[in-house]
């Protein structure tokens, strides 16, 4: 799954495809921990790249394949690495020495070396355990912190339990008082009820007498009403008997009136029929008029809509023309301004600076500036030389112990005089040169400052001229654009004026058509044949209705007279009946008067008995009022009692809740202690399993084995001239130590850094170190991988070095099941019993196996 990425490809796998091919497949069977596995990788690159990875166990007897492939390639790759206990990075730093990468392990940082050794030693499981322990420790700490917060809240709630107990005691006492009061008032109510029950017979008798009194009063009222009715009937009958009326003539008159009313009813029915026909025609006329008016209004509305559209269109065109005219005026003003601005720019741009003169002046300024800095450096050098001469003079002129300023040996007087004379001459020469340089530097600085001012002014003038030239070009372009825009707008105004004239003419024609239509519409009803036919039919119906005139007054008089005659006839019949019942009415009146007298006498007797009962029941009202008051008091007490019961129940519930919270508080405290202990234990486990704990100890335990194996092989390769050591701790300048994994190499010269060894020496060191790591991998990584692969790397060795390497390979072959060497050196071809010869052709590469015995 690893390849060197080729330039120009998106993925490394694309560089492995043969030219002209779009897919490739590699299948590898291998043995690991007494199990046989198969890995199959496939890559296809056509319209869309496709990569697949299959991994599984192969049964050697049946050849059956049991897949272990996961859902994704990444997951499958991780499962494969977990199976063999090795990843690619650890493999290329141990058992696989790649071409040109023999120093893969040596050039890495100490941190990376420790990670590779940790992978080889299988320390990843300790890291997983450390993470799990850290997670458990962190979870326990978080749960402890959460429970601590809960305990704080519970403690605050439990503190409120003391005040709750006082409130509960107060509620219990108040409830007891209310129960005592309730018992007292219930006894008083029972006494009142007993007194009322003692008066119950008298109340029953009073109620019975009241009912009898009411019944007698009702009977007297009914008898009186009957008496008055009978007397009134007798008087009315007597009055009617005295009146003399000819009832024969009344019957004849009634028959005549009935005949006349029947004729009036027939005419009324005919009139109603005509009236309905008239109203139907009238409605038909109204509907037809409405239809004509709607049609007329629709035509008028069409005329108005067309005219309004024309008016709106004209206004819009006028607005556009006005707006375009204003834009043309603005463009014209803008053109005038641009003309004036262009003329001013043309006048000012004539004052330009010669570019050649400016360049020559700038080069001269740069040369003078360089000379100025050069003179400054020379002056500083002269000053340092003078300071050195001064120091030398002080050493040579020391009265007690004159010394040579160069070797600091004692000076004789003769040498001191010669040295002093030489120093004096040198000092005078340097002083004169410094004074001359100082004067030159001062004059040159004044010239440079003045020339710099002139240059800056000319540069500003040139920039301003360039800006004006650009502005002039922009103004010219804007003039052309505005002129083109102005011409287009003028053409558009002409077109709009033309459209406006046509629209005004169309509006005028529509107004004339509307006036003609309105003039014609004034007589449209008279000219309509349907309308005139309906009008004539209405006139005919109106004339018929007028012919059937109806005298309402005469009909009303006849009805009134008929009713009067019928009433007289009914009275006559009733009078005849009442005359027959005259004797019976007399008897009824006499018996009714007697009954009234008896009832009045009985009513007086009942009144006397009622007075006696009322005197006995004078205290009943007071007792009823007292009972009502006691019921009110008891209801009030019951309400208060109910409220207290609820309040007490709530307090008891709160007390139970607080007791439960106190129990929870104790349980939480116990749990917090357990969580704290668990967190500390897992934290200690995490520290022990960390990279600075057991992992570091295991790496330190493996380092001597690596050093021992590497030094055995290195002594063979260098004739006991070199030895390496691996330091796991480094001393710090501050006095402490730091964990590391530094490689120290010592030879006959001494301890030297790895980078100072030659290519051949470095390869022998890397070879010895990598072989030692490979042996460690084969023995300790928990895998069955006992293969060593070396890809090239021998080109830097001389014949003696190659002989030492081959000797070492022969000696370590017992430690590996397979040693694979990839090389192009002829000297190595006859050193191995089995050869894989790769032959390249136009059809591809072929591999041939040769066994030499």
C-alpha positions in Angstrom: 0.0 0.0 0.0 3.0 2.3 -0.2 4.8 3.7 -3.3 7.0 6.6 -4.3 4.8 9.3 -5.7 5.7 10.3 -9.3 5.6 13.9 -10.3 2.5 14.9 -12.2 0.2 12.2 -10.6 -2.5 12.8 -8.1 -1.8 9.5 -6.2 1.2 7.4 -5.6 -0.5 4.3 -7.0 -0.8 6.0 -10.5 3.0 5.9 -10.8 3.0 2.1 -10.6 0.7 1.6 -13.6 2.4 0.3 -16.7 2.2 2.7 -19.7 -1.0 2.1 -21.6 -2.6 0.1 -18.8 -5.6 1.3 -16.7 -5.5 -1.3 -13.9 -3.1 -3.4 -11.8 -3.4 -6.1 -9.1 -1.0 -7.6 -6.6 -1.7 -10.7 -4.5 0.6 -11.8 -1.6 0.3 -15.0 0.5 2.4 -15.0 3.8 2.6 -16.8 7.1 2.4 -15.0 10.4 2.0 -16.6 13.9 1.3 -20.1 12.4 -1.5 -18.7 10.2 -1.5 -18.2 6.5 -2.9 -14.9 5.2 -3.6 -13.4 1.8 -3.5 -9.7 0.8 -4.9 -8.6 -2.5 -4.6 -5.0 -3.7 -6.2 -3.7 -6.9 -6.1 -0.2 -8.5 -8.0 0.9 -11.6 -7.7 4.3 -13.2 -10.1 4.9 -16.1 -12.8 7.6 -15.9 -12.6 7.4 -12.1 -9.9 6.0 -9.9 -10.9 2.9 -7.9 -8.8 1.2 -5.2 -9.6 -2.0 -3.3 -7.9 -4.0 -0.5 -8.9 -7.6 0.4 -7.4 -9.3 3.5 -8.2 -12.8 4.9 -7.0 -16.2 6.1 -6.2 -19.0 3.7 -6.8 -22.6 4.6 -3.7 -24.6 3.4 -5.5 -27.9 3.1 -8.6 -26.8 1.3 -7.5 -23.5 -0.1 -10.6 -21.8 1.3 -10.4 -18.0 1.8 -12.0 -16.5 5.0 -12.3 -12.8 4.5 -11.2 -10.3 7.2 -11.8 -7.2 5.0 -13.4 -4.3 6.9 -15.8 -1.7 5.6 -13.1 0.8 4.5 -9.6 0.5 3.2 -8.2 2.4 6.2 -9.9 0.0 8.6 -8.6 -3.0 6.7 -5.1 -1.6 6.6 -5.2 -1.1 10.4 -6.4 -4.6 10.9 -3.6 -5.9 8.7 -1.0 -3.9 10.7 -2.5 -5.1 14.0 -2.3 -8.7 12.8 1.5 -8.6 11.9 2.2 -6.1 14.7 4.1 -3.7 12.5 3.4 -0.6 10.4 5.2 0.6 7.3 7.2 3.3 9.1 8.6 0.9 11.6 9.3 -1.7 8.9 11.4 0.7 6.8 13.3 1.8 9.9 14.2 -1.8 10.9 14.0 -4.9 8.7 13.8 -3.0 5.3 16.8 -1.0 4.3 15.6 1.0 1.3 17.8 2.3 -1.5 19.6 5.5 -0.4 17.7 5.3 3.0 20.1 3.3 5.1 20.3 6.2 7.5 16.5 6.3 7.9 16.7 5.5 11.6 19.9 7.5 12.3 18.7 10.8 10.8 15.4 10.8 12.8 15.0 12.9 15.9 15.2 11.2 19.3 11.5 11.5 19.7 10.8 9.7 16.4 13.4 7.0 17.3 11.5 6.3 20.5 8.2 6.0 18.7 9.7 3.5 16.2 11.2 1.4 19.0 7.8 1.6 20.8 6.1 0.2 17.7 8.7 -2.5 17.3 8.4 -3.5 21.0 4.6 -3.5 20.7 4.1 -0.7 23.2 1.0 0.6 21.5 -1.1 -1.6 23.7 0.3 0.3 26.8 -0.6 3.6 25.1 -4.2 2.3 24.5 -4.4 1.1 28.2 -3.0 4.5 29.3 -5.7 6.4 27.3 -8.4 4.1 28.8 -7.0 4.7 32.3 -6.8 8.4 31.7 -10.4 8.4 30.3 -11.6 6.4 33.4 -9.7 8.8 35.7 -11.1 11.8 34.0 -14.6 10.4 34.0 -14.3 9.6 37.7 -13.0 13.1 38.4 -15.9 14.6 36.4 -18.4 12.4 38.1 -16.9 13.3 41.5 -17.1 17.0 40.6 -20.7 16.7 39.5 -21.6 14.8 42.7 -19.7 17.4 44.8 -21.9 20.1 43.3 -25.0 18.0 44.0 -23.8 17.5 47.7 -23.4 21.3 48.1 -26.9 21.8 46.9 -28.2 19.0 49.1 -26.4 20.5 52.1 -28.1 23.8 51.5 -31.5 22.1 51.3 -30.9 20.0 54.4 -30.1 23.2 56.4 -33.7 24.2 55.7 -35.0 21.1 57.5 -34.7 22.7 61.0 -37.0 25.6 60.1 -39.4 23.1 58.5 -39.7 21.1 61.7 -40.8 24.3 63.6 -43.4 25.0 61.0 -44.7 21.5 61.2 -45.1 21.7 65.0 -46.9 25.1 64.6 -49.3 23.6 62.1 -50.0 20.6 64.3 -50.8 22.8 67.3 -53.1 25.1 65.2 -54.9 22.0 63.9 -55.5 20.8 67.4 -57.0 24.2 68.5 -59.3 24.2 65.5 -60.5 20.6 66.3 -61.4 21.8 69.9 -63.3 24.8 68.6 -65.1 22.6 66.0 -66.3 20.2 68.8 -67.6 23.1 70.9 -69.6 24.6 68.1 -71.0 21.3 67.0 -72.4 20.7 70.5 -74.1 24.2 70.4 -75.5 23.4 67.0 -76.9 20.1 68.3 -78.6 21.9 71.2 -80.2 24.4 68.8 -81.5 21.5 66.6 -83.0 19.8 69.6 -84.9 23.0 70.6 -86.1 23.4 67.0 -87.3 19.7 67.0 -89.3 20.4 70.2 -91.2 23.1 68.3 -91.8 20.9 65.3 -95.5 19.9 66.1 -96.5 23.6 66.5 -94.8 24.4 63.2 -96.6 21.6 61.4 -100.0 22.8 62.8 -99.2 26.4 61.8 -98.3 25.4 58.3 -101.5 23.3 58.0 -103.6 26.2 59.2 -101.9 28.5 56.7 -102.7 26.1 53.9 -106.3 25.9 55.0 -106.6 29.7 55.3 -105.1 30.1 51.8 -107.5 27.4 50.4 -110.6 29.2 52.0 -109.4 32.6 50.6 -109.1 31.0 47.2 -112.6 29.5 47.4 -114.1 32.8 48.5 -112.5 34.5 45.6 -113.8 31.9 43.1 -117.3 32.0 44.6 -117.3 35.8 44.4 -116.2 35.8 40.8 -118.9 33.3 39.9 -121.5 35.4 41.7 -120.5 38.6 39.9 -120.6 36.8 36.5 -124.1 35.4 37.0 -125.5 38.8 38.1 -123.9 40.5 35.1 -125.4 37.9 32.7 -128.9 38.2 34.3 -128.8 42.0 33.9 -127.6 41.7 30.2 -130.3 39.3 29.4 -133.0 41.5 30.8 -131.7 44.5 28.8 -131.7 42.5 25.5 -135.3 41.3 26.1 -136.5 44.9 26.4 -135.0 45.8 23.0 -137.3 45.4 19.9 -135.5 44.4 16.6 -137.0 43.0 13.2 -134.7 40.0 12.7 -136.5 39.0 9.4 -135.3 42.1 7.6 -131.8 41.7 9.1 -131.6 38.2 7.4 -132.7 39.6 4.0 -130.1 42.4 4.2 -127.3 39.9 5.1 -128.1 37.8 2.0 -128.0 40.9 -0.3 -124.7 42.1 1.2 -123.1 38.6 0.6 -124.1 38.6 -3.1 -122.6 42.1 -3.6 -119.3 41.1 -1.8 -119.0 38.0 -4.1 -119.1 40.2 -7.2 -116.5 42.5 -5.7 -114.2 39.4 -5.0 -114.5 38.2 -8.7 -113.4 41.6 -10.0 -110.5 41.7 -7.4 -109.2 38.3 -8.7 -109.3 39.5 -12.3 -107.5 42.7 -11.2 -104.8 40.7 -9.4 -104.2 38.6 -12.6 -103.8 41.8 -14.6 -101.5 43.3 -12.0 -99.2 40.3 -12.0 -99.0 40.4 -15.8 -98.2 44.2 -15.6 -95.5 43.6 -13.0 -93.9 40.8 -15.1 -93.8 43.1 -18.1 -92.4 45.9 -16.0 -89.6 43.6 -14.7 -88.9 42.5 -18.3 -88.6 46.1 -19.3 -86.3 46.8 -16.4 -84.0 43.9 -17.3 -83.9 44.9 -20.9 -83.1 48.5 -20.0 -80.3 47.3 -17.7 -78.8 45.1 -20.4 -78.8 48.0 -22.9 -77.3 50.3 -20.3 -74.6 47.7 -19.4 -73.7 47.4 -23.1 -73.6 51.1 -23.5 -71.5 51.5 -20.3 -69.1 48.8 -21.5 -68.5 50.6 -24.8 -68.0 53.9 -22.9 -65.6 52.1 -20.5 -63.6 50.8 -23.4 -63.4 54.3 -24.8 -62.2 55.7 -21.4 -59.7 52.8 -20.9 -58.2 53.4 -24.3 -58.0 57.2 -23.7 -56.4 56.7 -20.3 -53.8 54.3 -21.7 -53.0 56.9 -24.4 -52.8 59.6 -21.7 -50.5 57.5 -19.5 -48.4 56.6 -22.5 -48.1 60.3 -23.5 -47.1 61.3 -20.0 -44.5 58.5 -19.9 -43.1 59.6 -23.2 -43.1 63.2 -22.1 -41.3 62.3 -18.9 -38.7 60.2 -20.9 -38.2 63.1 -23.3 -37.8 65.6 -20.5 -35.4 63.3 -18.6 -33.4 62.7 -21.8 -33.3 66.4 -22.5 -31.9 67.0 -19.0 -29.3 64.3 -19.5 -28.3 65.9 -22.8 -27.9 69.2 -21.1 -25.8 67.6 -18.3 -23.7 65.8 -21.0 -23.2 69.1 -22.8 -22.1 70.8 -19.6 -19.8 67.8 -18.9 -18.3 68.1 -22.4 -17.6 71.8 -21.8 -15.9 71.0 -18.5 -13.9 68.3 -20.0 -12.8 70.6 -22.9 -11.6 73.2 -20.4 -9.9 70.5 -18.2 -8.2 69.0 -21.2 -6.9 72.4 -22.3 -5.5 73.1 -18.8 -3.9 69.6 -18.8 -2.4 70.2 -22.2 -0.9 73.5 -21.0 0.5 72.0 -17.8 1.8 68.8 -19.4 4.2 70.7 -21.7 6.4 71.4 -18.7 8.0 67.9 -18.6 11.4 66.9 -17.4 13.9 65.2 -19.7 14.1 61.6 -18.7 17.7 61.2 -19.9 18.9 64.1 -17.8 17.0 62.8 -14.8 18.5 59.4 -15.2 22.0 60.8 -15.5 21.5 62.9 -12.4 20.1 59.9 -10.5 23.1 57.7 -11.5 25.5 60.5 -10.3 23.6 60.7 -7.0 23.9 56.9 -6.5 27.7 57.0 -7.2 28.2 59.9 -4.7 26.1 58.1 -2.1 28.2 54.9 -2.6 31.4 56.9 -2.3 30.0 58.6 0.9 29.3 55.2 2.5 32.7 54.0 1.5 34.4 57.1 3.0 32.3 56.6 6.2 33.6 52.9 6.4 37.2 54.1 5.9 36.8 56.7 8.6 35.4 54.1 11.0 38.4 51.8 10.2 40.9 54.6 10.8 39.2 55.4 14.1 39.5 51.8 15.2 43.1 51.7 14.1 43.9 54.8 16.1 42.2 53.3 19.1 44.3 50.2 18.6 47.5 52.3 18.3 46.5 54.1 21.5 46.1 50.8 23.3 49.5 49.6 22.0 51.2 52.8 23.2 49.7 52.4 26.7 51.1 48.8 26.8 54.5 49.8 25.6 54.8 53.0 27.7 53.9 51.3 31.0 56.5 52.5 33.5 56.5 49.5 35.7 56.2 46.6 33.1 56.4 47.7 29.4 55.0 44.9 27.2 55.0 44.2 23.5 51.5 44.9 22.2 51.6 41.9 19.9 53.1 39.0 22.0 52.8 40.7 25.4 56.5 40.0 26.2 58.8 42.3 28.1 60.4 45.2 26.0 63.9 46.5 26.3 64.5 50.3 26.2 65.8 50.1 22.6 62.9 48.1 21.3 60.6 50.4 23.2 62.0 53.5 21.5 61.8 51.9 18.0 58.2 50.7 18.6 57.2 54.1 20.0 58.6 55.9 16.9 56.8 53.5 14.6 53.6 53.9 16.4 53.9 57.8 16.4 54.4 57.8 12.6 51.5 55.5 12.0 49.3 57.5 14.3 50.2 60.8 12.5 49.5 59.2 9.1 46.1 57.8 10.3 45.2 61.1 11.9 46.0 63.1 8.7 44.0 60.6 6.6 41.0 60.8 9.1 41.0 64.6 9.1 41.1 64.6 5.3 38.3 62.0 5.1 36.2 64.0 7.6 36.5 67.1 5.4 35.7 65.2 2.3 32.7 63.5 4.0 31.3 66.8 5.2 31.5 68.4 1.7 30.2 65.3 0.0 27.3 65.1 2.5 26.3 68.7 1.7 26.4 68.0 -2.1 24.4 64.7 -1.6 21.7 66.5 0.5 21.3 69.3 -2.1 21.3 66.8 -5.0 18.7 64.6 -3.2 16.4 67.7 -2.8 16.8 68.4 -6.5 16.1 64.8 -7.4 13.0 64.6 -5.2 11.6 67.7 -6.8 12.3 66.5 -10.4 10.9 63.1 -9.5 7.7 64.7 -8.1 7.5 66.9 -11.3 7.8 63.8 -13.5 5.2 61.9 -11.5 2.8 64.9 -11.7 3.4 65.2 -15.4 2.7 61.4 -15.9 -0.5 61.8 -13.8 -1.6 64.7 -15.9 -0.9 62.8 -19.1 -3.1 59.9 -17.8 -5.8 62.4 -16.8 -5.6 63.9 -20.2 -6.1 60.5 -21.9 -8.9 59.7 -19.5 -10.6 63.0 -20.3 -10.3 62.4 -24.0 -11.9 58.9 -23.6 -14.6 60.4 -21.5 -15.3 63.1 -24.1 -15.7 60.4 -26.8 -18.0 58.3 -24.6 -20.1 61.4 -23.7 -20.4 62.5 -27.3 -21.5 59.0 -28.4 -24.0 58.9 -25.5 -25.3 62.4 -26.4 -25.8 61.4 -30.0 -27.7 58.3 -29.0 -29.9 60.3 -26.6 -30.7 62.9 -29.2 -31.8 60.1 -31.6 -33.9 58.6 -28.9 -35.5 62.0 -28.2 -36.4 62.3 -31.8 -38.0 58.8 -31.9 -39.9 59.5 -28.7 -41.3 62.8 -30.1 -42.4 60.9 -33.1 -44.2 58.3 -31.1 -45.7 61.0 -28.9 -47.2 62.8 -31.9 -48.8 59.5 -33.2 -50.2 58.8 -29.7 -51.7 62.3 -29.5 -53.4 61.9 -32.9 -54.8 58.5 -31.8 -56.1 60.0 -28.6 -57.9 62.8 -30.5 -59.6 60.2 -32.8 -60.8 58.2 -29.8 -62.3 61.3 -28.2 -64.2 62.1 -31.4 -65.5 58.5 -31.6 -66.7 58.7 -28.0 -68.5 61.9 -28.6 -70.3 60.5 -31.6 -71.3 57.3 -29.6 -72.6 59.4 -26.7 -74.7 61.5 -29.1 -76.1 58.4 -30.7 -76.8 56.8 -27.3 -79.4 59.4 -26.4 -82.0 58.0 -28.7 -81.0 54.3 -28.7 -84.2 53.3 -26.7 -86.7 54.8 -29.1 -85.0 53.0 -32.0 -85.0 49.6 -30.3 -88.1 47.4 -31.5 -88.0 45.1 -28.5 -88.1 48.1 -26.1 -91.1 49.8 -27.9 -93.0 46.5 -28.0 -92.7 46.0 -24.3 -93.8 49.7 -23.7 -97.0 49.2 -25.8 -97.8 46.0 -23.9 -97.4 47.8 -20.6 -99.8 50.6 -21.8 -102.5 48.1 -22.8 -102.3 46.3 -19.4 -102.5 49.7 -17.6 -105.7 50.6 -19.4 -107.3 47.3 -18.4 -106.3 47.9 -14.8 -107.8 51.3 -14.9 -111.1 49.9 -16.3 -111.4 47.5 -13.4 -111.5 50.3 -10.7 -112.0 49.1 -7.2 -114.2 51.0 -4.6 -112.5 50.2 -1.4 -114.7 52.4 0.8 -117.9 50.8 -0.4 -116.4 47.3 0.2 -115.3 48.3 3.7 -118.8 49.7 4.5 -120.5 46.4 3.3 -118.1 44.3 5.4 -118.8 46.5 8.5 -122.6 46.2 8.0 -122.4 42.5 7.5 -120.4 42.0 10.7 -122.9 44.2 12.6 -125.8 42.1 11.4 -124.1 38.8 12.3 -123.4 40.2 15.8 -127.1 41.1 16.2 -128.2 37.7 15.2 -125.7 36.0 17.5 -126.9 38.2 20.4 -130.5 37.3 19.7 -129.7 33.6 19.8 -127.8 34.0 23.1 -130.6 35.9 24.7 -133.0 33.2 23.8 -130.8 30.6 25.5 -130.3 32.8 28.6 -134.0 33.4 29.0 -134.5 29.6 29.3 -131.7 29.5 32.0 -133.2 32.4 34.1 -134.5 30.2 37.0 -131.4 28.1 37.2 -129.2 31.3 37.5 -131.3 32.5 40.5 -130.7 29.3 42.3 -127.0 29.4 41.6 -126.7 33.0 42.9 -128.5 32.1 46.2 -126.4 29.0 46.8 -123.2 30.9 46.1 -124.0 33.6 48.7 -124.6 31.0 51.3 -121.3 29.2 50.6 -119.3 32.5 50.9 -120.9 33.2 54.3 -119.8 29.7 55.6 -116.3 30.1 54.3 -115.8 33.5 56.0 -117.0 32.0 59.3 -114.5 29.1 59.0 -111.7 31.6 58.1 -112.3 33.5 61.3 -112.0 30.3 63.4 -108.6 29.4 61.6 -107.3 32.9 62.3 -107.8 32.5 66.0 -105.9 29.1 66.0 -103.0 30.7 63.9 -102.6 33.5 66.5 -102.3 30.9 69.2 -99.6 28.9 67.2 -97.6 32.1 66.3 -97.4 33.0 70.0 -95.9 29.6 70.7 -93.3 29.9 67.8 -91.9 33.3 68.6 -88.5 31.8 69.5 -88.3 29.7 66.3 -86.8 32.5 64.2 -84.1 33.2 66.8 -83.2 29.5 66.8 -83.1 29.4 63.0 -80.8 32.4 62.9 -78.6 30.9 65.6 -78.4 27.6 63.6 -77.4 29.5 60.4 -74.7 31.4 62.3 -73.4 28.1 63.8 -73.3 26.5 60.4 -71.4 29.5 59.0 -68.8 29.3 61.8 -68.4 25.5 61.4 -67.9 25.9 57.6 -65.3 28.5 58.2 -63.5 26.2 60.8 -63.8 23.3 58.3 -62.1 25.5 55.6 -59.4 26.5 57.9 -58.9 23.0 59.0 -58.7 21.8 55.4 -56.1 24.4 54.7 -54.1 23.4 57.7 -54.4 19.8 56.8 -53.0 20.6 53.3 -50.3 22.7 54.8 -49.4 20.0 57.3 -49.4 17.4 54.6 -47.1 19.5 52.4 -44.8 20.1 55.3 -44.7 16.3 56.1 -44.0 15.6 52.4 -41.2 18.2 52.5 -39.9 16.5 55.6 -39.9 13.1 53.9 -38.2 14.7 50.9 -35.5 16.2 53.1 -35.0 12.9 54.8 -34.6 11.3 51.4 -32.2 14.0 50.4 -30.2 13.5 53.6 -29.9 9.8 52.7 -28.9 10.7 49.2 -26.3 13.1 50.6 -24.7 10.3 52.7 -24.7 8.0 49.6 -23.2 10.7 47.5 -20.4 11.3 50.0 -19.6 7.6 50.0 -19.6 7.5 46.2 -17.4 10.7 46.1 -14.8 9.0 48.3 -14.9 5.9 46.1 -14.7 8.0 42.9 -11.8 10.0 44.3 -9.9 6.7 45.1 -10.8 5.3 41.7 -9.6 8.5 39.9 -6.3 8.5 41.8 -5.8 4.8 41.1 -6.5 5.2 37.3 -4.3 8.3 37.3 -1.5 6.4 38.8 -2.0 3.6 36.3 -2.0 6.1 33.4 1.2 7.6 34.6 2.8 4.2 35.0 1.7 3.2 31.4 2.7 6.6 29.9 5.7 7.1 27.6 7.7 8.3 30.6 6.7 5.2 32.7 6.7 1.5 31.8 7.2 2.3 28.1 10.4 4.2 28.8 11.5 1.3 31.1 10.9 -1.2 28.3 12.8 0.9 25.8 15.6 1.4 28.2 15.6 -2.4 28.8 15.8 -3.0 25.0 18.6 -0.4 24.4 21.5 -2.6 25.8 20.4 -5.5 23.6 20.4 -3.2 20.5 23.8 -1.8 21.6 25.2 -5.3 22.1 24.0 -6.7 18.8 25.1 -3.5 16.9 28.5 -3.4 18.4 29.2 -7.1 17.7 28.4 -6.5 14.0 30.1 -3.1 13.9 33.3 -4.6 15.4 33.3 -7.2 12.6 32.8 -4.5 9.9 35.5 -2.1 11.3 38.0 -4.6 12.7 37.1 -3.5 16.3 37.8 0.2 15.4 34.4 1.6 16.2 31.7 1.2 18.8 28.3 2.9 19.3 26.2 3.7 22.3 22.6 4.9 22.8 21.9 7.4 25.6 18.4 7.6 27.0 19.1 10.5 29.3 20.9 13.8 28.5 22.3 16.2 31.1 20.9 19.7 31.0 22.8 22.9 31.6 20.4 23.8 34.4 21.5 20.7 36.3 18.7 18.3 35.5 18.2 15.5 32.9 16.1 15.1 29.9 14.8 11.8 28.3 16.2 11.4 24.8 17.6 8.7 22.4 20.9 10.0 21.2 23.4 7.8 19.2 27.1 8.3 20.2 29.8 6.8 18.0 33.5 6.3 19.1 36.5 5.2 17.1 40.3 5.6 17.3 39.9 9.4 17.0 37.4 9.6 19.8 33.7 10.3 20.1 32.4 12.0 17.0 29.0 13.0 15.7 27.4 10.7 13.1 27.5 13.5 10.4 31.4 13.5 10.5 31.8 9.9 9.3 32.3 9.2 5.6 29.7 7.5 3.4 31.1 4.0 3.8 31.7 4.4 7.5 28.1 5.8 8.0 26.7 2.9 6.0 28.5 0.3 8.2 27.2 2.1 11.3 23.6 2.2 9.9 23.9 -1.4 8.7 25.0 -2.6 12.2 22.3 -0.6 13.9 19.5 -1.7 11.5 20.5 -5.3 11.8 20.3 -5.1 15.6 16.9 -3.5 15.4 15.7 -6.2 12.9 16.9 -8.9 15.4 15.0 -7.1 18.1 11.9 -7.0 15.9 12.2 -10.7 15.0 12.5 -11.8 18.7 10.4 -9.2 20.7 7.7 -7.7 18.5 5.4 -10.7 19.0 5.4 -11.4 15.3 6.7 -14.2 13.0 8.4 -11.7 10.7 12.0 -12.9 10.4 12.8 -11.3 7.1 15.6 -8.8 6.3 15.5 -6.8 3.1 18.4 -4.7 1.9 17.9 -2.6 -1.3 21.2 -1.5 -2.8 23.4 0.6 -0.4 26.7 -1.3 -1.0 28.0 1.1 -3.6 29.8 3.2 -1.0 31.9 0.2 0.2 35.3 -0.8 -1.0 36.3 -4.4 -1.5 37.3 -4.9 2.1 34.1 -3.3 3.3 32.0 -5.5 1.0 33.9 -8.6 2.3 33.2 -7.6 5.9 29.5 -7.1 5.1 29.2 -10.4 3.4 30.9 -12.1 6.3 28.4 -10.4 8.7 25.4 -11.5 6.5 26.6 -15.1 6.6 26.9 -14.9 10.4 23.4 -13.4 11.0 21.6 -15.7 8.5 20.7 -18.0 11.3 18.7 -15.2 13.0 16.4 -14.7 10.0 14.3 -17.0 7.9 14.9 -14.9 4.8 17.5 -12.3 3.8 16.8 -10.6 0.5 19.5 -8.4 -1.1 18.7 -6.1 -4.1 22.0 -5.1 -5.8 23.6 -4.4 -9.2 27.2 -5.1 -8.1 28.8 -7.9 -10.0 30.9 -8.8 -7.0 27.8 -9.8 -5.0 26.1 -11.9 -7.7 28.0 -15.1 -6.8 27.7 -14.6 -3.1 24.1 -15.9 -2.7 22.6 -19.4 -3.4 19.3 -18.2 -4.9 19.0 -15.4 -7.5 15.9 -13.6 -8.7 16.9 -12.2 -12.1 14.5 -9.4 -13.4 14.5 -9.0 -17.2 12.9 -6.0 -18.8 11.4 -6.1 -22.3 8.9 -4.2 -24.4 6.2 -6.6 -23.2 7.0 -6.0 -19.5 9.3 -7.5 -16.9 9.8 -11.2 -16.1 11.4 -12.8 -13.1 13.6 -15.9 -13.3 14.7 -17.9 -10.2 18.2 -19.4 -10.3 19.5 -21.8 -7.6 23.3 -22.2 -7.5 23.4 -24.8 -4.8 
